Every structure is written in C-alpha cells, then in structure tokens.
Amino acid sequence: MAQRRLQLEIYRYDPNDPQTAPRMDRFEIDEEPMMNLFTVLTRIREEQDPSLMFDFSCRAAVCGSCGMLINGKPQLACQTLTQTLPKKTTLHPLPVFRHVGDLGVDTGTWFRTMYENIGSWVHTEEEFDPQAIEQRLPNDLMLEIYELERCIECGCCVAACGTANVRDDFVGAVTVNRLARFMIDPRDQRTNLQYYDVMGTDDGIFGCMGLLGCDDICPKEIPLQKTLAMVRRKMAMTGLKGK
C-alpha cells in the first residue's frame, strides 16, 4: 500500500498569553504502518514545532491523559491508529474542562472536585484494624465492582455528553459510574437517602438526557448505559418511597 502524507489541522491557543488568539495550524507527516496519533503528535513536537502542547503519560490507554477531539469525536490519541483516519484530520481540545493550552485540558481539578462532592470513598463507622484480614466479597460481586473501577478518567464521556456541554453543574456519566461503584459495595454503609442527596437531583442522574454519547465513545467500553439505568431506577424509587 502506498504511503500517505497525513495532514493535521491542530487547534492552537495559549490562554496564559494575552498576545495570542485561537488559530488552526497545519502540519504534514508521512504515515507509517500501525502508527497512532500519539506518535504523530510526538514527532510533530520533536521535529516541527516544540511549542505544541498536548498531554500524555502511559501511551497505553491506561492513564487517560491524551483525550482530545479527533475529527469532532472524543478519543484517546494513543489508542487511535492513523489508518482508521482520513488523510486530513482535525484536532481540538476536549470541551467542558478548563483549557490549559493547544490540545491540553485540566481534567485533574474536575475529577478531584467530583470525588470530593460525591464522597468517593467507602463510608463506614467501623474502625480500621490494620492487623485484620481483609474482608472477602463474592467473586461475582467483585467482578461487578471491578467493571466500574476500570474507568481511566480520560474525560471523553464528559466531553461527549450533551448535558455537560451546556450545563457546567451536571455531574456527567463518569460521576454516576463512580458513585454506582459504592452503591453496589456492601462495605459502604450509606443509605439510599444519602445516595439520593448526592445523585437524585437535576444536576445528578435526572439531568441526563439519555443521548448516551458517553456509552458510545468510552475507550474502555464500560457499560455506562446499564449503570445509568440502574442508578436512575434506584434514585427514582428512593424519591418515591422516601427511603
């Protein structure tokens, strides 16, 4: 197969520099077999423009750092092979999150705030005993918890969410998924009403429009549709029964 000359239109803007204005810069690079977009951006920064800003860490679809809009779709650069893209590709930073520069956004502050707002830890009155044997749970339940724990906090589901894009108070599917992990964990002693106070609101599960863009684009294929339905049903019953 003939080698392609890839063309990339990349959003450029440094919000910390008042002398700059948003623009699109064009770069070209020769495609190589099994090349991913992370490699393309790294080569552009090393060979053409060292000022290009984008986030990365693991390069293996584990850290979630390199989320960006690839031809308008939230995806991970390291997980996206150029052979799946057209000859011309457009890159923008993820929406919703605070823009840091070029393709980089601050997901860390957003997720830290989310964790604090929902109390993202096991709530229990039991005193911790470091000498005690770890509490065992059934394997099937642990697999359910693990399935929800696979989230890498890339922010792609938030960026794909119609509600989150128009309302900065909406928690997003990742928050629902995170709280659901504790709702099915018997070690967490919060009541349904306590969960309802966190999630049974218009900026919580009832703000979800059900477009399921989150489920469509999750790079780890976490079953967000199933989780959203479970939490919505549970919160609705709690609201009706008051318990």
C-alpha positions in Angstrom: 0.0 0.0 0.0 1.3 3.4 -0.9 2.5 5.6 2.0 0.2 8.5 2.8 1.2 12.1 3.6 -1.0 12.9 6.6 -2.4 16.4 7.0 -3.3 17.6 10.5 -5.2 20.8 11.4 -4.4 21.4 15.1 -6.1 23.9 17.4 -3.5 26.3 18.9 -4.1 28.7 21.7 -2.3 29.6 24.9 -4.8 31.1 27.3 -1.9 32.4 29.5 -0.6 34.5 26.7 -2.7 37.6 26.1 -0.9 38.3 22.8 -2.2 35.1 21.2 -5.5 34.3 19.6 -7.0 30.9 18.8 -6.0 29.6 15.4 -5.6 26.3 13.4 -2.1 25.3 12.4 -1.4 22.8 9.6 1.2 20.1 9.8 2.1 17.2 7.5 3.9 13.9 8.3 4.5 10.6 6.5 2.3 7.8 7.7 4.0 4.6 8.9 2.4 1.1 9.5 0.4 0.9 12.7 1.2 4.5 13.6 -1.0 6.0 16.3 -1.9 9.6 16.7 0.2 10.0 19.9 3.3 9.1 17.8 2.2 11.7 15.2 1.9 14.4 17.8 5.2 13.5 19.4 7.0 13.6 16.1 5.5 17.0 15.2 6.6 18.4 18.6 10.1 16.9 18.2 10.7 17.6 14.6 8.5 20.6 13.6 7.1 22.6 16.5 8.4 22.1 20.0 5.8 24.6 21.4 2.9 22.2 20.6 1.0 21.4 23.9 -0.8 18.1 24.5 -1.0 15.7 27.4 0.3 12.2 27.6 1.8 9.7 30.2 1.4 6.0 29.8 0.9 5.7 25.9 -1.1 2.5 26.5 -4.7 3.7 27.0 -4.4 3.4 30.8 -3.7 6.9 32.1 -6.4 8.8 30.1 -4.2 11.8 29.6 -4.3 12.1 25.8 -8.0 12.6 25.4 -8.9 15.1 22.7 -11.5 15.8 19.9 -10.3 13.8 16.8 -12.4 15.0 13.9 -15.0 16.1 16.4 -15.1 12.8 18.4 -13.6 12.5 21.9 -10.9 9.8 21.7 -7.5 8.8 23.1 -4.6 9.8 20.8 -2.6 6.7 21.8 -5.5 4.4 21.0 -6.3 5.9 17.6 -4.4 4.4 14.7 -3.9 6.8 11.8 -5.0 4.0 9.4 -8.5 4.5 10.8 -8.5 8.2 10.0 -8.9 10.1 6.7 -5.9 11.7 5.1 -6.8 15.1 6.7 -7.5 15.1 10.4 -8.7 17.9 12.7 -7.7 18.0 16.4 -9.3 20.1 19.1 -9.1 20.0 23.0 -11.8 18.4 24.9 -14.7 20.7 25.8 -16.1 21.2 29.3 -12.7 21.1 31.1 -10.5 24.1 31.7 -8.3 24.7 28.7 -4.5 24.7 29.5 -3.1 25.2 26.0 -3.5 23.8 22.5 -4.8 20.3 23.0 -4.2 20.2 26.7 -7.0 20.5 29.3 -7.1 20.3 33.1 -9.1 17.1 33.9 -7.4 16.7 37.2 -9.1 19.5 39.0 -12.5 18.5 37.6 -12.1 14.9 38.9 -10.8 16.0 42.2 -13.8 18.2 42.8 -16.1 15.4 41.7 -14.5 12.9 44.1 -15.0 15.4 47.0 -18.6 16.2 46.0 -19.8 12.6 46.0 -17.6 11.3 48.8 -15.7 8.9 46.6 -14.6 6.5 49.3 -16.1 3.7 51.4 -18.2 5.3 54.1 -18.2 3.1 57.2 -18.4 3.5 61.0 -16.2 0.5 61.5 -12.8 1.3 63.0 -10.0 0.3 60.7 -7.8 -2.5 62.0 -4.5 -2.8 60.0 -3.9 -6.3 61.5 -7.3 -7.7 60.5 -7.8 -10.0 57.5 -9.2 -8.1 54.5 -13.0 -8.5 54.2 -13.8 -11.0 51.5 -16.6 -10.5 49.0 -18.2 -12.9 46.5 -16.3 -13.1 43.2 -19.3 -12.2 41.1 -19.8 -9.0 43.1 -16.1 -8.1 43.0 -16.2 -8.5 39.2 -19.1 -6.1 39.1 -17.2 -3.6 41.2 -14.1 -4.1 39.0 -16.1 -3.4 35.9 -16.9 0.0 37.2 -13.4 0.6 38.5 -11.9 0.3 35.1 -12.6 3.9 34.4 -9.4 5.7 33.5 -10.8 9.2 34.0 -9.9 10.4 30.5 -12.9 12.8 30.4 -14.1 11.6 27.0 -17.6 10.6 28.3 -17.9 14.1 29.8 -16.9 15.8 26.6 -19.4 13.7 24.6 -22.3 14.5 27.0 -24.9 16.8 25.6 -25.9 18.0 29.1 -22.4 18.6 30.3 -21.6 20.7 27.2 -24.4 23.1 28.0 -24.5 22.9 31.8 -21.4 23.2 34.0 -23.2 21.9 37.0 -24.0 18.5 35.5 -22.1 15.6 37.1 -21.6 13.5 33.9 -21.7 9.8 33.4 -18.3 9.3 35.0 -19.6 10.6 38.3 -22.7 8.3 38.1 -20.4 5.4 37.3 -18.2 6.3 40.2 -21.0 6.5 42.8 -22.5 3.3 41.4 -19.3 1.5 42.4 -20.0 2.3 46.1 -23.8 1.7 45.8 -23.1 -2.0 45.0 -20.3 -2.3 47.6 -21.7 -3.7 50.9 -18.8 -2.2 52.8 -20.2 1.3 52.1 -22.8 2.0 54.8 -24.5 5.0 53.2 -28.3 4.7 52.9 -30.3 5.1 49.8 -31.4 8.6 51.0 -27.8 9.6 51.4 -27.1 8.5 47.9 -30.2 10.4 46.8 -28.9 13.6 48.3 -25.8 13.3 46.1 -27.3 11.9 42.9 -31.1 12.3 42.9 -31.1 15.9 41.6 -31.4 17.7 38.3 -27.6 18.2 38.2 -27.3 14.5 39.0 -28.8 11.5 37.4 -32.1 13.2 36.5 -30.2 15.8 34.4 -29.2 13.0 32.0 -31.0 13.4 28.6 -30.3 9.8 27.7 -28.4 10.6 24.5 -25.8 8.0 25.6 -22.9 9.7 23.8 -20.9 8.6 26.9 -21.6 5.0 26.2 -20.8 5.3 22.5 -17.3 6.7 23.0 -15.9 5.2 26.2 -12.4 4.0 25.2 -12.6 1.2 27.9 -16.1 0.1 26.9 -17.5 0.4 30.4 -21.3 -0.4 30.3 -22.4 3.2 31.1 -25.9 2.7 29.6 -26.5 -0.2 32.1 -25.1 1.8 35.0 -27.0 5.0 34.2 -30.3 3.0 34.0 -29.6 1.2 37.3 -28.8 4.4 39.2 -31.8 6.3 37.7 -34.1 3.5 38.6 -32.8 3.3 42.2 -32.9 7.0 42.7 -36.4 7.2 41.3 -37.7 4.5 43.7 -35.9 6.2 46.6 -37.5 9.5 45.7 -41.0 7.9 45.5 -40.7 5.9 48.7 -38.6 8.3 50.7 -36.3 5.6 51.8 
